[in-house]
Amino acid sequence: MKISAFLTARFLGMLLSVAPAVAQPTANPVPPPSVAAPAQPNRGAARRGGGGGNTQLVDGRAVSNDAFYKLGPDSQPMDGVPKGHFVGPLTISTQVFPGNFHTYWVYVPAQYDPAQPTPVMIFNDGQAFMKQPGDLQAHNVLDNLIWRREIPVMLGVFINPAHLPTEAEPPSPTGDWGDRGTRRPDEYNPPTDLYARVICDELMPALKRDFNISPDPDLHAIAGASSGGCAAFAVAWFRPDQFRKVITIVGSFTDLKGEYIYPELVAAADKKPIRIFMQDGRNDNRTTNLNRDWFYQNVRLMNALTRKGYEVNYAWGMNNHGQKMGGAILPEMMRWLWRDQPVDPNPSNPVERAFRAPAAPNIALPATTAPIAPGA
C-alpha cells in the first residue's frame, strides 16, 4: 500500500480537452515503466467473470482464488453493538434517463441525531453492498466502526441502477447486477458526468428532504464495485464540489465505454480535492489487449493519481473479478477513508473515551422498513 498526501485543488472537468490521440488510443498501448504487461495472459478473459488463471491448485484440487478471502468480525453483527435500521425501499425518478427510476435504501445508524448535520456515504449497486449473507455487508461495517469511534456517525445510502417500471430490480436470479436489465452500463461506465448528475442533482436533494445531511463535500463519500467503482470515481471526478471520498473495488476502468482514458484526464487536469482507496486483483479479467485488462488499467490509474499528488491508497490482491477481497478489507478501507474525523485527545473527556451510545430514544427517526430480499 502507498499513501500520498495532497493539498486542496480546484475542480476542473477536462474530458472535452483531452487530445485526440488520447481519445483514440492504440489497441495495445506501451505500458508505463512502472506497470508490466501480464507475462502469461488469460486467453479469453477480457469479459466479466474472468477466464483462465482464476484458480489455484490446493492438494491437487482447483480452488478459486477468491476462496482465500473471508469476511472478518467487523463485517458481521456483533453482540452488544447497537444496530441501525433500513429506511426503504424508496424511489426517485430520473431526468437523466427519462422514464426510469432508482430504488434506494437509507441505513440509519443507531447514533443518528436529526439535530446534527451528518456525513453520508453512497454505495452503488446497493443490493450487493447490503446483501446478507453477502460479500460486503456494508451496513454491519457501519454499525461496528461507528460504535467504536473508528469512523464518524454517518448515513449509508444503498442505491440500485436506474430501470424502467417494467424491469425487475437487480440482481437477477442469475446474479446479473443489471447489465442486461437496467441502465447500469449507460449510467456507470461512460467517463462523463451523467451519473454525477443522478447522485448530486437527484439523489442528494431527496436525501436532504428526509435527513440532516452535512453540506460539507469532505463529508460525502461514494463507493462501488466493478462498473459501480467507475461510477463512484466519476461522481467525485466531475463533481468534487459535492463528493471527495471514494472507494473502488475491482473498478472496470477499461474500454467498456472508454474508461481507460481516466489516467490521461488525471494527468491533464489540475489536481482535485479527492481522496481514494482502490482495490483490485492480479487475476481480475486479464488479457493481452491492455485497454480491456482490468488489473492493468487499475494500476495505470493509481500511478496517474500518485504522480499527480492525490491522496490515494491501494491494495492489490490475488482475487478474480468480484468483491471477495474488497469485502474482506472494506473495514480497513473505511478507516483510512474517514481517518480525519475530529478527535479529542483530552484524557479527562469521558464521552470521547466511551463507545458511541445510541441516540436519545425520544428523537423522532424515519420509519423502519425491511429492505427488499436480495435477488427479489
TORKOL-4160 file (C-alpha; in steps of 0.2 Angstrom, whole numbers, padded with zeros to 4 digits, m for minus):
376
<pt num="1" X="0000" Y="0000" Z="0000"/>
<pt num="2" X="0005" Y="0018" Z="m0003"/>
<pt num="3" X="m0002" Y="0034" Z="0004"/>
<pt num="4" X="0002" Y="0051" Z="m0004"/>
<pt num="5" X="m0004" Y="0067" Z="0004"/>
<pt num="6" X="m0012" Y="0081" Z="m0006"/>
<pt num="7" X="m0017" Y="0099" Z="m0005"/>
<pt num="8" X="m0034" Y="0105" Z="m0009"/>
<pt num="9" X="m0036" Y="0109" Z="m0028"/>
<pt num="10" X="m0049" Y="0117" Z="m0038"/>
<pt num="11" X="m0061" Y="0107" Z="m0049"/>
<pt num="12" X="m0059" Y="0107" Z="m0067"/>
<pt num="13" X="m0068" Y="0095" Z="m0079"/>
<pt num="14" X="m0056" Y="0090" Z="m0093"/>
<pt num="15" X="m0065" Y="0077" Z="m0103"/>
<pt num="16" X="m0068" Y="0088" Z="m0118"/>
<pt num="17" X="m0050" Y="0095" Z="m0118"/>
<pt num="18" X="m0041" Y="0078" Z="m0120"/>
<pt num="19" X="m0031" Y="0077" Z="m0135"/>
<pt num="20" X="m0037" Y="0066" Z="m0150"/>
<pt num="21" X="m0023" Y="0055" Z="m0148"/>
<pt num="22" X="m0029" Y="0051" Z="m0130"/>
<pt num="23" X="m0047" Y="0049" Z="m0135"/>
<pt num="24" X="m0042" Y="0036" Z="m0149"/>
<pt num="25" X="m0028" Y="0026" Z="m0141"/>
<pt num="26" X="m0020" Y="0011" Z="m0150"/>
<pt num="27" X="m0026" Y="m0006" Z="m0146"/>
<pt num="28" X="m0011" Y="m0011" Z="m0136"/>
<pt num="29" X="m0003" Y="0005" Z="m0129"/>
<pt num="30" X="0015" Y="0004" Z="m0122"/>
<pt num="31" X="0015" Y="0000" Z="m0104"/>
<pt num="32" X="0022" Y="0014" Z="m0092"/>
<pt num="33" X="0038" Y="0009" Z="m0085"/>
<pt num="34" X="0030" Y="0005" Z="m0068"/>
<pt num="35" X="0017" Y="m0007" Z="m0075"/>
<pt num="36" X="0022" Y="m0023" Z="m0083"/>
<pt num="37" X="0010" Y="m0032" Z="m0096"/>
<pt num="38" X="0004" Y="m0049" Z="m0090"/>
<pt num="39" X="0018" Y="m0062" Z="m0093"/>
<pt num="40" X="0005" Y="m0076" Z="m0095"/>
<pt num="41" X="m0011" Y="m0068" Z="m0100"/>
<pt num="42" X="m0028" Y="m0077" Z="m0098"/>
<pt num="43" X="m0034" Y="m0080" Z="m0115"/>
<pt num="44" X="m0052" Y="m0075" Z="m0117"/>
<pt num="45" X="m0053" Y="m0066" Z="m0100"/>
<pt num="46" X="m0057" Y="m0049" Z="m0106"/>
<pt num="47" X="m0075" Y="m0052" Z="m0101"/>
<pt num="48" X="m0083" Y="m0050" Z="m0084"/>
<pt num="49" X="m0081" Y="m0065" Z="m0073"/>
<pt num="50" X="m0063" Y="m0068" Z="m0079"/>
<pt num="51" X="m0055" Y="m0083" Z="m0088"/>
<pt num="52" X="m0040" Y="m0094" Z="m0086"/>
<pt num="53" X="m0029" Y="m0092" Z="m0070"/>
<pt num="54" X="m0044" Y="m0089" Z="m0058"/>
<pt num="55" X="m0040" Y="m0105" Z="m0048"/>
<pt num="56" X="m0025" Y="m0112" Z="m0038"/>
<pt num="57" X="m0021" Y="m0130" Z="m0035"/>
<pt num="58" X="m0023" Y="m0135" Z="m0017"/>
<pt num="59" X="m0019" Y="m0153" Z="m0013"/>
<pt num="60" X="m0022" Y="m0157" Z="m0031"/>
<pt num="61" X="m0039" Y="m0148" Z="m0031"/>
<pt num="62" X="m0043" Y="m0132" Z="m0041"/>
<pt num="63" X="m0049" Y="m0119" Z="m0029"/>
<pt num="64" X="m0055" Y="m0102" Z="m0033"/>
<pt num="65" X="m0043" Y="m0088" Z="m0029"/>
<pt num="66" X="m0057" Y="m0079" Z="m0020"/>
<pt num="67" X="m0059" Y="m0094" Z="m0008"/>
<pt num="68" X="m0044" Y="m0086" Z="0001"/>
<pt num="69" X="m0053" Y="m0070" Z="0006"/>
<pt num="70" X="m0066" Y="m0071" Z="0020"/>
<pt num="71" X="m0076" Y="m0058" Z="0029"/>
<pt num="72" X="m0069" Y="m0053" Z="0046"/>
<pt num="73" X="m0078" Y="m0049" Z="0063"/>
<pt num="74" X="m0080" Y="m0031" Z="0058"/>
<pt num="75" X="m0092" Y="m0036" Z="0044"/>
<pt num="76" X="m0103" Y="m0047" Z="0055"/>
<pt num="77" X="m0116" Y="m0042" Z="0068"/>
<pt num="78" X="m0108" Y="m0041" Z="0085"/>
<pt num="79" X="m0116" Y="m0044" Z="0101"/>
<pt num="80" X="m0118" Y="m0028" Z="0111"/>
<pt num="81" X="m0116" Y="m0016" Z="0096"/>
<pt num="82" X="m0131" Y="m0005" Z="0093"/>
<pt num="83" X="m0139" Y="m0009" Z="0076"/>
<pt num="84" X="m0146" Y="0003" Z="0064"/>
<pt num="85" X="m0161" Y="0001" Z="0053"/>
<pt num="86" X="m0165" Y="0002" Z="0035"/>
<pt num="87" X="m0177" Y="0015" Z="0028"/>
<pt num="88" X="m0184" Y="0010" Z="0011"/>
<pt num="89" X="m0186" Y="0004" Z="m0002"/>
<pt num="90" X="m0188" Y="0022" Z="m0008"/>
<pt num="91" X="m0188" Y="0028" Z="m0026"/>
<pt num="92" X="m0184" Y="0043" Z="m0036"/>
<pt num="93" X="m0187" Y="0046" Z="m0054"/>
<pt num="94" X="m0173" Y="0052" Z="m0065"/>
<pt num="95" X="m0172" Y="0065" Z="m0078"/>
<pt num="96" X="m0155" Y="0059" Z="m0084"/>
<pt num="97" X="m0163" Y="0043" Z="m0090"/>
<pt num="98" X="m0181" Y="0049" Z="m0093"/>
<pt num="99" X="m0195" Y="0036" Z="m0089"/>
<pt num="100" X="m0183" Y="0027" Z="m0077"/>
<pt num="101" X="m0182" Y="0027" Z="m0058"/>
<pt num="102" X="m0169" Y="0022" Z="m0045"/>
<pt num="103" X="m0173" Y="0012" Z="m0029"/>
<pt num="104" X="m0163" Y="0016" Z="m0014"/>
<pt num="105" X="m0162" Y="0012" Z="0005"/>
<pt num="106" X="m0155" Y="0023" Z="0019"/>
<pt num="107" X="m0146" Y="0014" Z="0033"/>
<pt num="108" X="m0149" Y="0025" Z="0048"/>
<pt num="109" X="m0136" Y="0021" Z="0062"/>
<pt num="110" X="m0142" Y="0019" Z="0080"/>
<pt num="111" X="m0132" Y="0035" Z="0084"/>
<pt num="112" X="m0140" Y="0046" Z="0071"/>
<pt num="113" X="m0147" Y="0063" Z="0078"/>
<pt num="114" X="m0158" Y="0073" Z="0066"/>
<pt num="115" X="m0152" Y="0088" Z="0075"/>
<pt num="116" X="m0134" Y="0086" Z="0069"/>
<pt num="117" X="m0128" Y="0088" Z="0051"/>
<pt num="118" X="m0122" Y="0071" Z="0047"/>
<pt num="119" X="m0110" Y="0063" Z="0034"/>
<pt num="120" X="m0116" Y="0052" Z="0021"/>
<pt num="121" X="m0109" Y="0038" Z="0011"/>
<pt num="122" X="m0117" Y="0031" Z="m0005"/>
<pt num="123" X="m0115" Y="0013" Z="m0011"/>
<pt num="124" X="m0118" Y="0009" Z="m0029"/>
<pt num="125" X="m0126" Y="m0007" Z="m0033"/>
<pt num="126" X="m0135" Y="m0005" Z="m0017"/>
<pt num="127" X="m0142" Y="m0023" Z="m0016"/>
<pt num="128" X="m0125" Y="m0031" Z="m0017"/>
<pt num="129" X="m0117" Y="m0020" Z="m0004"/>
<pt num="130" X="m0131" Y="m0023" Z="0009"/>
<pt num="131" X="m0135" Y="m0042" Z="0005"/>
<pt num="132" X="m0133" Y="m0053" Z="0020"/>
<pt num="133" X="m0126" Y="m0066" Z="0019"/>
<pt num="134" X="m0115" Y="m0057" Z="0005"/>
<pt num="135" X="m0098" Y="m0052" Z="0000"/>
<pt num="136" X="m0098" Y="m0035" Z="0008"/>
<pt num="137" X="m0112" Y="m0032" Z="0021"/>
<pt num="138" X="m0108" Y="m0014" Z="0022"/>
<pt num="139" X="m0121" Y="m0010" Z="0035"/>
<pt num="140" X="m0113" Y="m0021" Z="0048"/>
<pt num="141" X="m0096" Y="m0012" Z="0045"/>
<pt num="142" X="m0105" Y="0004" Z="0048"/>
<pt num="143" X="m0113" Y="m0002" Z="0064"/>
<pt num="144" X="m0096" Y="m0009" Z="0071"/>
<pt num="145" X="m0085" Y="0005" Z="0066"/>
<pt num="146" X="m0097" Y="0019" Z="0071"/>
<pt num="147" X="m0099" Y="0012" Z="0088"/>
<pt num="148" X="m0080" Y="0010" Z="0091"/>
<pt num="149" X="m0077" Y="0028" Z="0085"/>
<pt num="150" X="m0067" Y="0022" Z="0071"/>
<pt num="151" X="m0077" Y="0032" Z="0058"/>
<pt num="152" X="m0090" Y="0046" Z="0061"/>
<pt num="153" X="m0108" Y="0043" Z="0063"/>
<pt num="154" X="m0114" Y="0043" Z="0045"/>
<pt num="155" X="m0129" Y="0038" Z="0035"/>
<pt num="156" X="m0127" Y="0024" Z="0022"/>
<pt num="157" X="m0137" Y="0025" Z="0006"/>
<pt num="158" X="m0138" Y="0010" Z="m0005"/>
<pt num="159" X="m0144" Y="0014" Z="m0022"/>
<pt num="160" X="m0148" Y="0002" Z="m0037"/>
<pt num="161" X="m0146" Y="0006" Z="m0055"/>
<pt num="162" X="m0160" Y="0015" Z="m0065"/>
<pt num="163" X="m0173" Y="0004" Z="m0073"/>
<pt num="164" X="m0190" Y="0005" Z="m0081"/>
<pt num="165" X="m0206" Y="0001" Z="m0071"/>
<pt num="166" X="m0207" Y="m0015" Z="m0082"/>
<pt num="167" X="m0190" Y="m0021" Z="m0077"/>
<pt num="168" X="m0185" Y="m0031" Z="m0062"/>
<pt num="169" X="m0175" Y="m0024" Z="m0048"/>
<pt num="170" X="m0157" Y="m0031" Z="m0049"/>
<pt num="171" X="m0149" Y="m0043" Z="m0045"/>
<pt num="172" X="m0157" Y="m0055" Z="m0057"/>
<pt num="173" X="m0160" Y="m0073" Z="m0051"/>
<pt num="174" X="m0144" Y="m0077" Z="m0061"/>
<pt num="175" X="m0134" Y="m0065" Z="m0052"/>
<pt num="176" X="m0133" Y="m0051" Z="m0065"/>
<pt num="177" X="m0131" Y="m0034" Z="m0057"/>
<pt num="178" X="m0141" Y="m0025" Z="m0070"/>
<pt num="179" X="m0130" Y="m0025" Z="m0085"/>
<pt num="180" X="m0143" Y="m0034" Z="m0096"/>
<pt num="181" X="m0159" Y="m0027" Z="m0087"/>
<pt num="182" X="m0156" Y="m0009" Z="m0082"/>
<pt num="183" X="m0147" Y="0006" Z="m0087"/>
<pt num="184" X="m0132" Y="0001" Z="m0077"/>
<pt num="185" X="m0120" Y="0001" Z="m0092"/>
<pt num="186" X="m0126" Y="0018" Z="m0098"/>
<pt num="187" X="m0125" Y="0026" Z="m0080"/>
<pt num="188" X="m0110" Y="0018" Z="m0073"/>
<pt num="189" X="m0097" Y="0016" Z="m0087"/>
<pt num="190" X="m0095" Y="0031" Z="m0098"/>
<pt num="191" X="m0082" Y="0044" Z="m0092"/>
<pt num="192" X="m0095" Y="0058" Z="m0092"/>
<pt num="193" X="m0105" Y="0067" Z="m0079"/>
<pt num="194" X="m0121" Y="0058" Z="m0081"/>
<pt num="195" X="m0121" Y="0048" Z="m0065"/>
<pt num="196" X="m0114" Y="0063" Z="m0056"/>
<pt num="197" X="m0130" Y="0072" Z="m0061"/>
<pt num="198" X="m0140" Y="0057" Z="m0054"/>
<pt num="199" X="m0131" Y="0057" Z="m0037"/>
<pt num="200" X="m0129" Y="0076" Z="m0035"/>
<pt num="201" X="m0144" Y="0083" Z="m0043"/>
<pt num="202" X="m0157" Y="0070" Z="m0040"/>
<pt num="203" X="m0152" Y="0059" Z="m0025"/>
<pt num="204" X="m0145" Y="0071" Z="m0014"/>
<pt num="205" X="m0159" Y="0083" Z="m0014"/>
<pt num="206" X="m0171" Y="0069" Z="m0010"/>
<pt num="207" X="m0160" Y="0064" Z="0005"/>
<pt num="208" X="m0159" Y="0081" Z="0012"/>
<pt num="209" X="m0178" Y="0082" Z="0012"/>
<pt num="210" X="m0178" Y="0067" Z="0024"/>
<pt num="211" X="m0162" Y="0068" Z="0034"/>
<pt num="212" X="m0150" Y="0081" Z="0041"/>
<pt num="213" X="m0135" Y="0079" Z="0028"/>
<pt num="214" X="m0120" Y="0089" Z="0031"/>
<pt num="215" X="m0116" Y="0102" Z="0017"/>
<pt num="216" X="m0098" Y="0099" Z="0018"/>
<pt num="217" X="m0092" Y="0089" Z="0002"/>
<pt num="218" X="m0077" Y="0082" Z="0013"/>
<pt num="219" X="m0091" Y="0073" Z="0022"/>
<pt num="220" X="m0098" Y="0065" Z="0007"/>
<pt num="221" X="m0091" Y="0048" Z="0001"/>
<pt num="222" X="m0096" Y="0036" Z="m0013"/>
<pt num="223" X="m0091" Y="0018" Z="m0016"/>
<pt num="224" X="m0094" Y="0005" Z="m0029"/>
<pt num="225" X="m0088" Y="m0012" Z="m0037"/>
<pt num="226" X="m0084" Y="m0016" Z="m0055"/>
<pt num="227" X="m0093" Y="m0003" Z="m0066"/>
<pt num="228" X="m0100" Y="0004" Z="m0049"/>
<pt num="229" X="m0082" Y="0008" Z="m0044"/>
<pt num="230" X="m0080" Y="0018" Z="m0060"/>
<pt num="231" X="m0096" Y="0027" Z="m0057"/>
<pt num="232" X="m0090" Y="0031" Z="m0039"/>
<pt num="233" X="m0074" Y="0039" Z="m0046"/>
<pt num="234" X="m0084" Y="0048" Z="m0060"/>
<pt num="235" X="m0095" Y="0057" Z="m0047"/>
<pt num="236" X="m0080" Y="0063" Z="m0037"/>
<pt num="237" X="m0070" Y="0067" Z="m0053"/>
<pt num="238" X="m0084" Y="0078" Z="m0061"/>
<pt num="239" X="m0092" Y="0084" Z="m0045"/>
<pt num="240" X="m0079" Y="0087" Z="m0032"/>
<pt num="241" X="m0089" Y="0101" Z="m0026"/>
<pt num="242" X="m0101" Y="0088" Z="m0019"/>
<pt num="243" X="m0091" Y="0072" Z="m0016"/>
<pt num="244" X="m0072" Y="0070" Z="m0011"/>
<pt num="245" X="m0070" Y="0052" Z="m0004"/>
<pt num="246" X="m0071" Y="0037" Z="m0015"/>
<pt num="247" X="m0069" Y="0018" Z="m0013"/>
<pt num="248" X="m0067" Y="0007" Z="m0029"/>
<pt num="249" X="m0067" Y="m0012" Z="m0029"/>
<pt num="250" X="m0061" Y="m0021" Z="m0045"/>
<pt num="251" X="m0065" Y="m0005" Z="m0055"/>
<pt num="252" X="m0069" Y="m0008" Z="m0073"/>
<pt num="253" X="m0058" Y="0006" Z="m0080"/>
<pt num="254" X="m0057" Y="m0002" Z="m0097"/>
<pt num="255" X="m0065" Y="0000" Z="m0114"/>
<pt num="256" X="m0082" Y="m0005" Z="m0109"/>
<pt num="257" X="m0087" Y="0013" Z="m0113"/>
<pt num="258" X="m0070" Y="0021" Z="m0115"/>
<pt num="259" X="m0065" Y="0022" Z="m0097"/>
<pt num="260" X="m0047" Y="0019" Z="m0100"/>
<pt num="261" X="m0044" Y="0037" Z="m0103"/>
<pt num="262" X="m0045" Y="0042" Z="m0085"/>
<pt num="263" X="m0026" Y="0042" Z="m0082"/>
<pt num="264" X="m0024" Y="0054" Z="m0096"/>
<pt num="265" X="m0038" Y="0065" Z="m0089"/>
<pt num="266" X="m0029" Y="0065" Z="m0072"/>
<pt num="267" X="m0013" Y="0070" Z="m0080"/>
<pt num="268" X="m0021" Y="0084" Z="m0090"/>
<pt num="269" X="m0032" Y="0092" Z="m0076"/>
<pt num="270" X="m0027" Y="0102" Z="m0061"/>
<pt num="271" X="m0027" Y="0091" Z="m0045"/>
<pt num="272" X="m0044" Y="0089" Z="m0037"/>
<pt num="273" X="m0048" Y="0088" Z="m0019"/>
<pt num="274" X="m0051" Y="0069" Z="m0020"/>
<pt num="275" X="m0046" Y="0055" Z="m0008"/>
<pt num="276" X="m0047" Y="0037" Z="m0015"/>
<pt num="277" X="m0044" Y="0019" Z="m0010"/>
<pt num="278" X="m0043" Y="0007" Z="m0024"/>
<pt num="279" X="m0043" Y="m0012" Z="m0023"/>
<pt num="280" X="m0040" Y="m0024" Z="m0037"/>
<pt num="281" X="m0033" Y="m0042" Z="m0040"/>
<pt num="282" X="m0020" Y="m0049" Z="m0051"/>
<pt num="283" X="m0032" Y="m0061" Z="m0058"/>
<pt num="284" X="m0046" Y="m0048" Z="m0062"/>
<pt num="285" X="m0050" Y="m0051" Z="m0081"/>
<pt num="286" X="m0033" Y="m0052" Z="m0089"/>
<pt num="287" X="m0029" Y="m0051" Z="m0107"/>
<pt num="288" X="m0016" Y="m0045" Z="m0119"/>
<pt num="289" X="m0027" Y="m0031" Z="m0126"/>
<pt num="290" X="m0022" Y="m0019" Z="m0112"/>
<pt num="291" X="m0037" Y="m0007" Z="m0115"/>
<pt num="292" X="m0048" Y="m0022" Z="m0109"/>
<pt num="293" X="m0036" Y="m0028" Z="m0095"/>
<pt num="294" X="m0045" Y="m0024" Z="m0078"/>
<pt num="295" X="m0029" Y="m0025" Z="m0067"/>
<pt num="296" X="m0018" Y="m0016" Z="m0079"/>
<pt num="297" X="m0030" Y="m0001" Z="m0080"/>
<pt num="298" X="m0032" Y="0000" Z="m0061"/>
<pt num="299" X="m0013" Y="0001" Z="m0059"/>
<pt num="300" X="m0012" Y="0013" Z="m0073"/>
<pt num="301" X="m0025" Y="0025" Z="m0065"/>
<pt num="302" X="m0017" Y="0023" Z="m0047"/>
<pt num="303" X="0000" Y="0028" Z="m0055"/>
<pt num="304" X="m0008" Y="0043" Z="m0063"/>
<pt num="305" X="m0016" Y="0049" Z="m0047"/>
<pt num="306" X="0000" Y="0046" Z="m0037"/>
<pt num="307" X="0011" Y="0056" Z="m0049"/>
<pt num="308" X="m0002" Y="0070" Z="m0048"/>
<pt num="309" X="0000" Y="0070" Z="m0029"/>
<pt num="310" X="m0018" Y="0064" Z="m0025"/>
<pt num="311" X="m0021" Y="0056" Z="m0008"/>
<pt num="312" X="m0023" Y="0038" Z="m0014"/>
<pt num="313" X="m0021" Y="0022" Z="m0006"/>
<pt num="314" X="m0022" Y="0005" Z="m0014"/>
<pt num="315" X="m0022" Y="m0014" Z="m0011"/>
<pt num="316" X="m0018" Y="m0027" Z="m0025"/>
<pt num="317" X="m0023" Y="m0045" Z="m0021"/>
<pt num="318" X="m0024" Y="m0062" Z="m0030"/>
<pt num="319" X="m0043" Y="m0061" Z="m0032"/>
<pt num="320" X="m0054" Y="m0063" Z="m0048"/>
<pt num="321" X="m0067" Y="m0051" Z="m0054"/>
<pt num="322" X="m0078" Y="m0049" Z="m0039"/>
<pt num="323" X="m0080" Y="m0042" Z="m0021"/>
<pt num="324" X="m0072" Y="m0056" Z="m0011"/>
<pt num="325" X="m0056" Y="m0046" Z="m0007"/>
<pt num="326" X="m0064" Y="m0029" Z="m0007"/>
<pt num="327" X="m0077" Y="m0036" Z="0006"/>
<pt num="328" X="m0063" Y="m0043" Z="0017"/>
<pt num="329" X="m0054" Y="m0027" Z="0018"/>
<pt num="330" X="m0069" Y="m0015" Z="0017"/>
<pt num="331" X="m0067" Y="m0010" Z="0036"/>
<pt num="332" X="m0049" Y="m0005" Z="0033"/>
<pt num="333" X="m0053" Y="0005" Z="0018"/>
<pt num="334" X="m0067" Y="0014" Z="0028"/>
<pt num="335" X="m0055" Y="0018" Z="0042"/>
<pt num="336" X="m0042" Y="0025" Z="0030"/>
<pt num="337" X="m0055" Y="0035" Z="0020"/>
<pt num="338" X="m0063" Y="0043" Z="0036"/>
<pt num="339" X="m0047" Y="0044" Z="0047"/>
<pt num="340" X="m0048" Y="0063" Z="0049"/>
<pt num="341" X="m0063" Y="0063" Z="0059"/>
<pt num="342" X="m0062" Y="0075" Z="0074"/>
<pt num="343" X="m0053" Y="0068" Z="0089"/>
<pt num="344" X="m0052" Y="0075" Z="0107"/>
<pt num="345" X="m0036" Y="0068" Z="0115"/>
<pt num="346" X="m0040" Y="0075" Z="0132"/>
<pt num="347" X="m0039" Y="0060" Z="0144"/>
<pt num="348" X="m0052" Y="0069" Z="0155"/>
<pt num="349" X="m0066" Y="0068" Z="0142"/>
<pt num="350" X="m0077" Y="0053" Z="0147"/>
<pt num="351" X="m0088" Y="0055" Z="0131"/>
<pt num="352" X="m0073" Y="0053" Z="0119"/>
<pt num="353" X="m0067" Y="0038" Z="0129"/>
<pt num="354" X="m0083" Y="0029" Z="0128"/>
<pt num="355" X="m0091" Y="0019" Z="0114"/>
<pt num="356" X="m0104" Y="0028" Z="0105"/>
<pt num="357" X="m0121" Y="0026" Z="0113"/>
<pt num="358" X="m0137" Y="0026" Z="0103"/>
<pt num="359" X="m0147" Y="0042" Z="0100"/>
<pt num="360" X="m0159" Y="0048" Z="0114"/>
<pt num="361" X="m0175" Y="0037" Z="0112"/>
<pt num="362" X="m0186" Y="0052" Z="0111"/>
<pt num="363" X="m0178" Y="0058" Z="0095"/>
<pt num="364" X="m0190" Y="0056" Z="0080"/>
<pt num="365" X="m0182" Y="0045" Z="0067"/>
<pt num="366" X="m0188" Y="0039" Z="0050"/>
<pt num="367" X="m0199" Y="0024" Z="0050"/>
<pt num="368" X="m0190" Y="0007" Z="0049"/>
<pt num="369" X="m0194" Y="m0004" Z="0034"/>
<pt num="370" X="m0186" Y="m0020" Z="0028"/>
<pt num="371" X="m0175" Y="m0020" Z="0013"/>
<pt num="372" X="m0181" Y="m0030" Z="m0002"/>
<pt num="373" X="m0174" Y="m0048" Z="m0001"/>
<pt num="374" X="m0158" Y="m0049" Z="m0012"/>
<pt num="375" X="m0162" Y="m0056" Z="m0029"/>
<pt num="376" X="m0181" Y="m0052" Z="m0027"/>
